[in-house]
Structure formats: structure tokens, C-alpha cells
């Protein structure tokens, strides 16, 4: 294959967050590394939600709305990548007119696909689970061996982990938009432990509860840090320095695992349930609960328990490191670009 041309069709917004775009950017960097020409096709709202996208991929085309007719705007390419729960089977069939190779990224085998290649990075997922919803020739890549990590995370992967010593450095991150204001719950929950930790919050500048979070922390009088619109380098650095992460069980879970970080999970979407369960089973995380059935009391209790168990944090850290080696994007690129498509 000559210099391959790749189009990514994904979106981000305050409602759906930025996770789809972030993991697609990780994969896009890997395609670029082998000489591919990469373009993103997104909604107008997407670059506002993920400012890093336009900076790293200036070829981004905007104005996509999810209608199959929009595919007429695209010239034929070697691979089209779709990472979007709102674009179903009909859209995938239409996308086949743009490319002979269609790579779909999904998180649960509950809908039909017209993909030639499919990736589900959920830890413990196996390809056989997708057999009823894909074609017999579809190349299915499942499990956390295919986790899509951005270069700065891969570069910081440690050889081994050790149990932390107090005071702990805690990172709280629930997606770019954090529409449920779990950050605010965490701030309230951790106020009583302020002397036992340093705490950083990460969310997007467009997050609807950002002002409220700042106001809450100011009233508490803590010197906790709020980082907005962290790019991959900054996010990787913050994660690498953390002794414990409190976060959602989305695709960023694998960034933490690659760096060997134990996590307290708060589920904020139904599609995160499988990810959460598998990470808990692997020993890399504990599930505090799911929105709207979790609050400051539950978060505070979970943190308090781990503060008294540094050896458990050490075990969770080692378990997290075993979940993924960080090289998933290379495996996906190799499988997608091989001459026979397998």
C-alpha cells in the first residue's frame, strides 16, 4: 500500500465528552508514524470540546452532523475509522463507498456492524462475543492489548511499581465535561483529608460545573489544583505523578493502567459498566458506585479505606501495570494496513 490515507469519523461534545476523540487521536498518531495521511471529520462542536484536536490535526474537517449524505464530502480513502455510538449500521454501510476498509471502534457487542475491522479495548473482552453482530470475515481485535494510548503515556510506562508513602498525590478526573459534577462530589468528600494528600482536578474549560468547582475549593480554603484542557503531555505527567486516581471507567482507564496507577472508579455512563467490572476483577481498581447512586459519602469512605492501606495501593498498582503494555495502537495499525486486510 502506498502512503495510506485515513479518515477518522468521531465527535465530542459536553453531552458525550471527549473520550472517543482522544482515543482516536492516539490511533491517528500511530498511523502517522508509519507514514499515513490522517484527516478527522467531526462536528463543529468537537474542536471546541477537545481543543487539542485542531492543534495536532489541522487537516480536521468540520460540519459533520451524522447524516449518511455527509459521506459524499469525503474522497475515497484507504481506511475510514468510525468511533461513534450515534452512527449505526446504515452509516457504516454508506461509509463502505468511501473505503474498502472500515475500522469501527466499539465498547460492547450489542449492535450490528458492517465493519471489515473492529476494535473493542475492554479488558477481558474476547472476539467470539462479536460473532453474532459482525460478518464472518471481519477482523475483530478485542481486549486491553489493543488499548489506544497517546505517545506521552506510552513513553512514561514504568518497569515496575512500588507502594506509595503519605502524603498521597491524588488525581481526580471524570472526563473533559464531567457533566455530572463528580469532581464537586470528590472535592466535598476529600475535604476532611486535605492534610493527608495533595489533590489535582482535571477537566475541560467548557465543563459546565467548572466555575462551581472553583468556588467550592475556594470556600474550603484548600490549595488544590484545577487543570483545564490538559494536553496529552500534561495529562501523562499528572497521571505519572499520582499515587491514586479517582476517575470514570472510560478509555482513559487504560492510560492509568499503562502507568500502573490504582483507581477508584465512579461510573458515569451505562457503557462503562463492563470496563469497570473487568478492571475491578483484574485488581487494578475499586468501584465506588455509579451516578446517580453515588455521592460524597461513598467517595470519602472509599478514599479513607485506601489511605489506611498503602500496601493495597501497591498491589493495585502492580495489577494495573499488567492490564496493558501500551502498544495497542501499533497492533491495530499493523492489522488494518496489512495487504490482505487481516
C-alpha positions, 0 to 999 in steps of 0.5 A: 500500500502506498502512503495510506490515507485515513479518515477518522469519523468521531465527535465530542461534545459536553453531552458525550465528552471527549473520550472517543476523540482522544482515543482516536487521536492516539490511533491517528498518531500511530498511523502517522508514524508509519507514514499515513495521511490522517484527516478527522471529520467531526462536528463543529462542536468537537474542536471546541470540546477537545481543543487539542484536536485542531492543534495536532490535526489541522487537516480536521474537517468540520460540519459533520452532523451524522447524516449518511449524505455527509459521506459524499464530502469525503474522497475515497480513502484507504481506511475510514475509522468510525468511533461513534455510538450515534452512527449505526449500521446504515452509516457504516454501510454508506461509509463502505463507498468511501473505503474498502476498509472500515475500522469501527471502534466499539465498547460492547457487542450489542449492535450490528456492524458492517465493519471489515475491522473492529476494535473493542479495548475492554479488558477481558473482552474476547472476539467470539462475543462479536460473532453474532453482530459482525460478518464472518470475515471481519477482523475483530481485535478485542481486549486491553492489548489493543488499548489506544494510548497517546505517545506521552503515556506510552513513553512514561510506562514504568518497569515496575511499581512500588507502594506509595508513602503519605502524603498521597498525590491524588488525581481526580478526573471524570472526563473533559465535561464531567457533566455530572459534577463528580469532581464537586462530589470528590472535592466535598468528600476529600475535604476532611483529608486535605492534610493527608494528600495533595489533590489535582482536578482535571477537566475541560474549560467548557465543563459546565460545573467548572466555575462551581468547582472553583468556588467550592475549593475556594470556600474550603480554603484548600490549595488544590489544583484545577487543570483545564484542557490538559494536553496529552503531555500534561495529562501523562505527567499528572497521571505519572505523578499520582499515587491514586486516581479517582476517575470514570471507567472510560478509555482513559482507564487504560492510560492509568493502567499503562502507568500502573496507577490504582483507581477508584472508579465512579461510573458515569455512563451505562457503557462503562459498566463492563470496563469497570467490572473487568478492571475491578476483577483484574485488581487494578481498581475499586468501584465506588458506585455509579451516578446517580447512586453515588455521592460524597459519602461513598467517595470519602469512605472509599478514599479513607479505606485506601489511605489506611492501606498503602500496601493495597495501593501497591498491589493495585498498582502492580495489577494495573501495570499488567492490564496493558503494555501500551502498544495497542495502537501499533497492533491495530495499525499493523492489522488494518494496513496489512495487504490482505486486510487481516 
